[in-house]
Each structure stands twice: as C-alpha cells, then as structure tokens.
Amino acid sequence: MSVELKSAPEIDRMRRAGRVVAEILDALEAAVAPGVSTWDLDQLAERLIKEKGAKSAFKGYRGFPAVLCASVNHEVVHGIPSRSRKLVEGDLMKLDFGVSVEGFYGDAARTVPVGKVSEEARRLSEATRESLEAAIAVIQPGKRIGDIGYAVQSHVERLGFSVVRDFVGHGIGRKLHEAPQVPNYGRPGTLESLRPGMVLAVEPMVNAGTAAVDVLDDGWTAVTLDGRLSAHWEHTILVVDGGHEVLTRSPARTTA
C-alpha cells in the first residue's frame, strides 16, 4: 500500500478532526475520577461527537462496540467500556479516541491518573509521554520512520521500561489506518522517508515489565502478559516543510 500525501484542503479537514479529538479528550480527562465507569466516559464521548457534528472513528470499526477505547492499568489498548468497570483511586486510565470530519480522521490517546497513583505508574506514564515528544521532535522531511521508532525505544528502555511490539502507529487520512506502519522501535535511517503531506499517528505503548501482551476472550482488550502496568500516548502529526504540525494537540497544552 502506497503512502498518500495530503493536499491543502485535505489537511484543513484533518486539522478540524484533530481539534475535535483534542477538545473531547480534554473533556474526558476532566471527567476521569474515582467512581466513574468506563461506560460513563464512552457515553460522554459519544454525546460530544454528536454535538460537534463529527463521526466516531472507532464504533463499528471491525465490530468494535464503542466510540472510546478505555484501558485500565495492565490493559494496554482496545479496552471495551463497561458499566461494571468503575475507576478507583490509583488506577491508570488510558483514553484512546478518534473521529472523522468530512471524511478525514484524527486519532490520539492519553494516559490519565485516577487520583493519586503509585510512583511506578507516574514514572511510566511520564516516560511514555516523553517518548512521544521525542518522536515528534525528529519528524521532518528527510527523516525516516526508523528515526521515530528509535526515539521512542531508546528513551523508554533507558528508563527501564519496554516497548510493545504487537501494536504500532500508522498513517492516517481518508482511512483510520493507512500506510505506512510506524513501529515504536527501530534503527535510525531505516524504513520510509518522511515527506511533506504525510500524516502519521504516532502512539507509544510502553509496559512497566515485559513487552509481551495477550488479547482477552473479548477479542479486543490487549493486556500485559505479566499483569504489570502499561501506558499509552498518541498524536496525529502532519509532516510539513522544515518540520511538523501536531494536529491533535490541545490548545491548553504545550506538550502531549
């Protein structure tokens, strides 16, 4: 599958989609608290999608039943929201969310502490966020996909954490998942060369222990094999002349 470079009108639509993603993630993050169920968060996200005139990127995608991927603690990604899963103090909540606007997609994820979390949870989330920022910093024309993966991998492994290899980032545009794949590991100077007009969803998933994961019987929820914590951060990023533009950055934030 070839990489599609986006035109100026297409990029404008992706900017709008990214802005909606950021605004709804801001609202979801503010709603995370002890006693709130992951179903409550999904319902809030669905209501806000309708208010903003967007469409869910996730609901119905390959049969996924919700608009939000809500993964807690040792759940790595693709957690299905549930009325019975109520957050408690100390949980590590991963919010993975996307929409389409006028046929173009935005996709982002955040890890949110529920109240006061353990020092390991705090360090893990911070390391994962920092690895995303390190990856974003290298994105410019002439760099390669391998440079992105190396930026993530080298940062988190230096801190004693491990990069999930079963799931990777991706191109994004008219489809939620497009070429190229964007692994969170790799060697500098390898794989696809970055060009203006490419749009990438870069999404480090990092575990406190082993990188190995398993998928539960629901067919979606991926969990760490050793039961230890996992963190997930993601942004949709446009490659431009001389650098990059983060399309899903919240106006309220200077970093992820």
C-alpha beads as a LAMMPS data file, in Angstrom:
LAMMPS data file: protein, C-alpha beads

256 atoms
255 bonds

1 atom types
1 bond types

-500.0 500.0 xlo xhi
-500.0 500.0 ylo yhi
-500.0 500.0 zlo zhi

Masses

1 110.0

Atoms # bond

1 1 1 0.000 0.000 0.000
2 1 1 1.457 3.358 -1.034
3 1 1 1.659 6.403 1.228
4 1 1 -0.863 9.124 0.392
5 1 1 0.322 12.727 0.605
6 1 1 -2.457 15.067 1.680
7 1 1 -3.481 18.186 -0.243
8 1 1 -4.069 21.560 1.426
9 1 1 -7.897 21.120 1.509
10 1 1 -7.494 17.619 2.950
11 1 1 -5.106 18.896 5.604
12 1 1 -7.657 21.539 6.626
13 1 1 -10.216 18.783 7.235
14 1 1 -7.672 16.805 9.224
15 1 1 -6.935 19.896 11.322
16 1 1 -10.636 20.136 12.137
17 1 1 -10.800 16.442 13.010
18 1 1 -7.712 16.796 15.202
19 1 1 -9.188 19.777 17.008
20 1 1 -12.375 17.825 17.792
21 1 1 -10.304 14.905 19.109
22 1 1 -8.298 17.224 21.375
23 1 1 -11.380 19.008 22.708
24 1 1 -13.201 15.775 23.520
25 1 1 -10.111 14.241 25.132
26 1 1 -9.854 17.373 27.303
27 1 1 -13.448 16.765 28.458
28 1 1 -12.843 13.066 29.047
29 1 1 -9.670 13.695 31.028
30 1 1 -11.550 16.171 33.227
31 1 1 -14.262 13.556 33.843
32 1 1 -11.859 10.826 34.992
33 1 1 -12.366 10.309 38.734
34 1 1 -12.946 7.543 41.284
35 1 1 -16.440 6.087 40.896
36 1 1 -16.787 6.981 37.210
37 1 1 -17.281 3.955 34.959
38 1 1 -15.560 3.498 31.631
39 1 1 -19.094 3.290 30.184
40 1 1 -19.809 6.791 31.549
41 1 1 -16.742 8.087 29.707
42 1 1 -17.809 6.410 26.481
43 1 1 -21.298 7.916 26.731
44 1 1 -19.819 11.376 27.327
45 1 1 -17.580 10.967 24.286
46 1 1 -20.489 9.824 22.114
47 1 1 -22.610 12.797 23.150
48 1 1 -19.794 15.244 22.407
49 1 1 -19.141 13.680 18.993
50 1 1 -22.763 14.358 18.037
51 1 1 -22.654 17.901 19.409
52 1 1 -19.605 18.671 17.283
53 1 1 -21.047 17.169 14.112
54 1 1 -18.309 14.546 13.800
55 1 1 -18.393 10.774 13.381
56 1 1 -16.791 8.136 15.575
57 1 1 -13.624 6.606 14.170
58 1 1 -13.881 3.509 16.352
59 1 1 -17.519 2.465 16.809
60 1 1 -18.273 -0.270 14.302
61 1 1 -14.669 -0.458 13.117
62 1 1 -14.135 -4.184 12.603
63 1 1 -17.028 -4.624 15.029
64 1 1 -15.678 -2.536 17.923
65 1 1 -18.733 -1.667 20.058
66 1 1 -17.825 1.779 21.470
67 1 1 -16.535 5.225 20.485
68 1 1 -13.756 5.121 23.107
69 1 1 -11.022 2.599 23.819
70 1 1 -10.857 2.622 27.627
71 1 1 -7.961 0.587 29.027
72 1 1 -7.122 0.463 32.735
73 1 1 -3.874 -0.498 34.496
74 1 1 -2.478 -3.683 32.883
75 1 1 -4.784 -3.255 29.876
76 1 1 -2.582 -1.948 27.078
77 1 1 -5.063 -0.881 24.402
78 1 1 -8.529 -1.529 22.909
79 1 1 -10.304 -1.880 26.252
80 1 1 -14.093 -2.063 25.818
81 1 1 -16.032 0.386 28.032
82 1 1 -18.202 -1.304 30.660
83 1 1 -20.855 -0.205 33.150
84 1 1 -19.285 -2.502 35.722
85 1 1 -15.726 -1.132 35.350
86 1 1 -15.688 1.764 37.800
87 1 1 -12.458 3.632 38.334
88 1 1 -10.814 3.636 41.749
89 1 1 -8.105 5.777 43.304
90 1 1 -4.713 4.748 41.939
91 1 1 -5.896 3.407 38.558
92 1 1 -4.019 4.325 35.389
93 1 1 -6.611 5.161 32.728
94 1 1 -5.792 5.103 29.011
95 1 1 -8.127 7.094 26.759
96 1 1 -7.732 6.269 23.046
97 1 1 -10.115 8.204 20.827
98 1 1 -10.709 9.244 17.228
99 1 1 -13.227 10.924 14.947
100 1 1 -13.738 11.715 11.298
101 1 1 -14.751 15.128 9.969
102 1 1 -15.845 15.436 6.348
103 1 1 -14.288 12.067 5.619
104 1 1 -10.878 12.621 7.244
105 1 1 -9.644 11.194 10.535
106 1 1 -7.901 12.306 13.711
107 1 1 -6.645 9.913 16.396
108 1 1 -4.984 10.481 19.782
109 1 1 -4.529 8.884 23.196
110 1 1 -3.661 9.986 26.721
111 1 1 -2.837 8.230 29.962
112 1 1 -4.648 9.781 32.913
113 1 1 -4.003 9.049 36.606
114 1 1 -7.103 8.438 38.715
115 1 1 -6.394 10.454 41.835
116 1 1 -3.057 9.656 43.442
117 1 1 -1.208 6.850 41.662
118 1 1 1.893 4.843 42.513
119 1 1 5.344 6.186 41.759
120 1 1 5.783 3.439 39.151
121 1 1 2.562 4.479 37.414
122 1 1 3.600 8.131 37.401
123 1 1 7.071 7.345 36.035
124 1 1 5.699 5.006 33.379
125 1 1 3.162 7.488 32.064
126 1 1 5.683 10.325 32.086
127 1 1 8.297 8.230 30.268
128 1 1 5.746 7.258 27.623
129 1 1 4.632 10.873 27.142
130 1 1 8.255 11.977 26.898
131 1 1 8.948 9.278 24.303
132 1 1 6.099 10.607 22.172
133 1 1 7.525 14.121 22.408
134 1 1 10.970 12.770 21.482
135 1 1 9.453 11.077 18.438
136 1 1 7.593 14.223 17.392
137 1 1 10.801 16.245 17.677
138 1 1 12.525 14.187 14.971
139 1 1 9.667 14.405 12.457
140 1 1 10.671 16.469 9.436
141 1 1 11.217 15.861 5.727
142 1 1 14.217 13.613 5.076
143 1 1 13.969 11.736 8.351
144 1 1 12.713 8.168 8.306
145 1 1 10.150 6.040 10.108
146 1 1 13.019 4.214 11.815
147 1 1 14.115 7.502 13.409
148 1 1 10.688 7.816 15.045
149 1 1 10.777 4.283 16.439
150 1 1 14.334 4.711 17.685
151 1 1 13.405 7.927 19.516
152 1 1 10.639 6.099 21.413
153 1 1 12.534 2.896 22.099
154 1 1 15.800 4.481 23.218
155 1 1 14.033 6.812 25.656
156 1 1 11.852 4.262 27.451
157 1 1 14.396 1.456 27.522
158 1 1 16.941 3.789 29.071
159 1 1 14.459 4.259 31.914
160 1 1 13.931 0.522 32.389
161 1 1 10.606 0.133 30.568
162 1 1 9.708 -1.920 27.472
163 1 1 8.081 -1.042 24.148
164 1 1 5.060 -3.052 22.993
165 1 1 5.810 -4.566 19.583
166 1 1 2.470 -6.193 18.809
167 1 1 0.804 -2.855 18.053
168 1 1 2.246 0.053 16.068
169 1 1 1.371 3.538 14.865
170 1 1 0.137 4.193 11.350
171 1 1 -0.574 6.591 8.556
172 1 1 -3.954 8.286 8.743
173 1 1 -6.203 10.297 6.440
174 1 1 -9.247 9.142 4.483
175 1 1 -8.926 5.919 6.475
176 1 1 -8.196 5.447 10.150
177 1 1 -5.290 3.151 9.302
178 1 1 -3.188 3.889 6.230
179 1 1 0.399 3.222 5.143
180 1 1 2.998 3.395 6.498
181 1 1 3.160 1.432 9.729
182 1 1 5.024 3.378 12.443
183 1 1 6.686 0.984 14.927
184 1 1 7.726 2.282 18.349
185 1 1 11.113 0.648 17.913
186 1 1 13.723 0.607 15.164
187 1 1 17.035 1.792 13.800
188 1 1 17.805 5.366 12.708
189 1 1 17.902 5.953 8.970
190 1 1 15.682 2.983 8.078
191 1 1 12.217 2.446 6.575
192 1 1 10.033 5.036 4.781
193 1 1 11.387 8.528 4.192
194 1 1 9.219 11.357 5.568
195 1 1 7.797 13.851 3.059
196 1 1 5.614 16.966 3.345
197 1 1 1.944 15.984 3.272
198 1 1 2.403 12.712 5.144
199 1 1 0.209 12.380 8.235
200 1 1 1.169 9.875 10.927
201 1 1 -0.464 8.609 14.102
202 1 1 2.479 8.011 16.430
203 1 1 1.440 6.068 19.526
204 1 1 3.944 4.672 22.013
205 1 1 2.557 1.824 24.138
206 1 1 5.003 1.116 26.936
207 1 1 4.969 -1.530 29.672
208 1 1 6.471 -1.456 33.136
209 1 1 7.617 -5.060 32.766
210 1 1 7.743 -7.407 29.791
211 1 1 6.825 -6.137 26.330
212 1 1 4.724 -9.270 25.750
213 1 1 0.947 -8.902 25.571
214 1 1 -2.091 -11.132 25.258
215 1 1 -5.609 -10.460 23.944
216 1 1 -8.590 -11.344 26.146
217 1 1 -11.503 -13.513 25.083
218 1 1 -13.490 -10.409 24.048
219 1 1 -11.210 -10.315 21.016
220 1 1 -10.144 -6.718 21.641
221 1 1 -8.633 -5.943 25.032
222 1 1 -4.852 -6.358 24.988
223 1 1 -3.210 -6.859 28.385
224 1 1 0.361 -7.168 29.613
225 1 1 1.390 -10.807 29.909
226 1 1 2.920 -10.268 33.363
227 1 1 -0.001 -8.214 34.716
228 1 1 2.100 -5.092 35.248
229 1 1 1.104 -1.569 34.222
230 1 1 1.032 -0.149 30.703
231 1 1 0.819 3.440 29.395
232 1 1 -0.269 4.845 26.015
233 1 1 0.124 8.286 24.433
234 1 1 -0.666 9.234 20.829
235 1 1 -0.871 12.204 18.479
236 1 1 -1.744 12.723 14.815
237 1 1 1.143 14.603 13.205
238 1 1 1.499 16.285 9.809
239 1 1 4.901 16.458 8.097
240 1 1 5.474 19.975 6.705
241 1 1 8.376 21.737 5.014
242 1 1 11.019 22.205 7.687
243 1 1 9.278 20.218 10.414
244 1 1 5.890 19.040 11.633
245 1 1 2.476 20.107 12.937
246 1 1 0.708 18.213 15.739
247 1 1 -2.945 18.125 14.658
248 1 1 -4.361 16.691 17.903
249 1 1 -2.540 18.933 20.390
250 1 1 -4.899 20.551 22.916
251 1 1 -4.704 24.360 22.944
252 1 1 -4.484 24.021 26.736
253 1 1 -1.228 22.041 26.490
254 1 1 2.320 22.808 25.410
255 1 1 3.255 19.112 25.427
256 1 1 1.321 15.872 24.901

Bonds

1 1 1 2
2 1 2 3
3 1 3 4
4 1 4 5
5 1 5 6
6 1 6 7
7 1 7 8
8 1 8 9
9 1 9 10
10 1 10 11
11 1 11 12
12 1 12 13
13 1 13 14
14 1 14 15
15 1 15 16
16 1 16 17
17 1 17 18
18 1 18 19
19 1 19 20
20 1 20 21
21 1 21 22
22 1 22 23
23 1 23 24
24 1 24 25
25 1 25 26
26 1 26 27
27 1 27 28
28 1 28 29
29 1 29 30
30 1 30 31
31 1 31 32
32 1 32 33
33 1 33 34
34 1 34 35
35 1 35 36
36 1 36 37
37 1 37 38
38 1 38 39
39 1 39 40
40 1 40 41
41 1 41 42
42 1 42 43
43 1 43 44
44 1 44 45
45 1 45 46
46 1 46 47
47 1 47 48
48 1 48 49
49 1 49 50
50 1 50 51
51 1 51 52
52 1 52 53
53 1 53 54
54 1 54 55
55 1 55 56
56 1 56 57
57 1 57 58
58 1 58 59
59 1 59 60
60 1 60 61
61 1 61 62
62 1 62 63
63 1 63 64
64 1 64 65
65 1 65 66
66 1 66 67
67 1 67 68
68 1 68 69
69 1 69 70
70 1 70 71
71 1 71 72
72 1 72 73
73 1 73 74
74 1 74 75
75 1 75 76
76 1 76 77
77 1 77 78
78 1 78 79
79 1 79 80
80 1 80 81
81 1 81 82
82 1 82 83
83 1 83 84
84 1 84 85
85 1 85 86
86 1 86 87
87 1 87 88
88 1 88 89
89 1 89 90
90 1 90 91
91 1 91 92
92 1 92 93
93 1 93 94
94 1 94 95
95 1 95 96
96 1 96 97
97 1 97 98
98 1 98 99
99 1 99 100
100 1 100 101
101 1 101 102
102 1 102 103
103 1 103 104
104 1 104 105
105 1 105 106
106 1 106 107
107 1 107 108
108 1 108 109
109 1 109 110
110 1 110 111
111 1 111 112
112 1 112 113
113 1 113 114
114 1 114 115
115 1 115 116
116 1 116 117
117 1 117 118
118 1 118 119
119 1 119 120
120 1 120 121
121 1 121 122
122 1 122 123
123 1 123 124
124 1 124 125
125 1 125 126
126 1 126 127
127 1 127 128
128 1 128 129
129 1 129 130
130 1 130 131
131 1 131 132
132 1 132 133
133 1 133 134
134 1 134 135
135 1 135 136
136 1 136 137
137 1 137 138
138 1 138 139
139 1 139 140
140 1 140 141
141 1 141 142
142 1 142 143
143 1 143 144
144 1 144 145
145 1 145 146
146 1 146 147
147 1 147 148
148 1 148 149
149 1 149 150
150 1 150 151
151 1 151 152
152 1 152 153
153 1 153 154
154 1 154 155
155 1 155 156
156 1 156 157
157 1 157 158
158 1 158 159
159 1 159 160
160 1 160 161
161 1 161 162
162 1 162 163
163 1 163 164
164 1 164 165
165 1 165 166
166 1 166 167
167 1 167 168
168 1 168 169
169 1 169 170
170 1 170 171
171 1 171 172
172 1 172 173
173 1 173 174
174 1 174 175
175 1 175 176
176 1 176 177
177 1 177 178
178 1 178 179
179 1 179 180
180 1 180 181
181 1 181 182
182 1 182 183
183 1 183 184
184 1 184 185
185 1 185 186
186 1 186 187
187 1 187 188
188 1 188 189
189 1 189 190
190 1 190 191
191 1 191 192
192 1 192 193
193 1 193 194
194 1 194 195
195 1 195 196
196 1 196 197
197 1 197 198
198 1 198 199
199 1 199 200
200 1 200 201
201 1 201 202
202 1 202 203
203 1 203 204
204 1 204 205
205 1 205 206
206 1 206 207
207 1 207 208
208 1 208 209
209 1 209 210
210 1 210 211
211 1 211 212
212 1 212 213
213 1 213 214
214 1 214 215
215 1 215 216
216 1 216 217
217 1 217 218
218 1 218 219
219 1 219 220
220 1 220 221
221 1 221 222
222 1 222 223
223 1 223 224
224 1 224 225
225 1 225 226
226 1 226 227
227 1 227 228
228 1 228 229
229 1 229 230
230 1 230 231
231 1 231 232
232 1 232 233
233 1 233 234
234 1 234 235
235 1 235 236
236 1 236 237
237 1 237 238
238 1 238 239
239 1 239 240
240 1 240 241
241 1 241 242
242 1 242 243
243 1 243 244
244 1 244 245
245 1 245 246
246 1 246 247
247 1 247 248
248 1 248 249
249 1 249 250
250 1 250 251
251 1 251 252
252 1 252 253
253 1 253 254
254 1 254 255
255 1 255 256
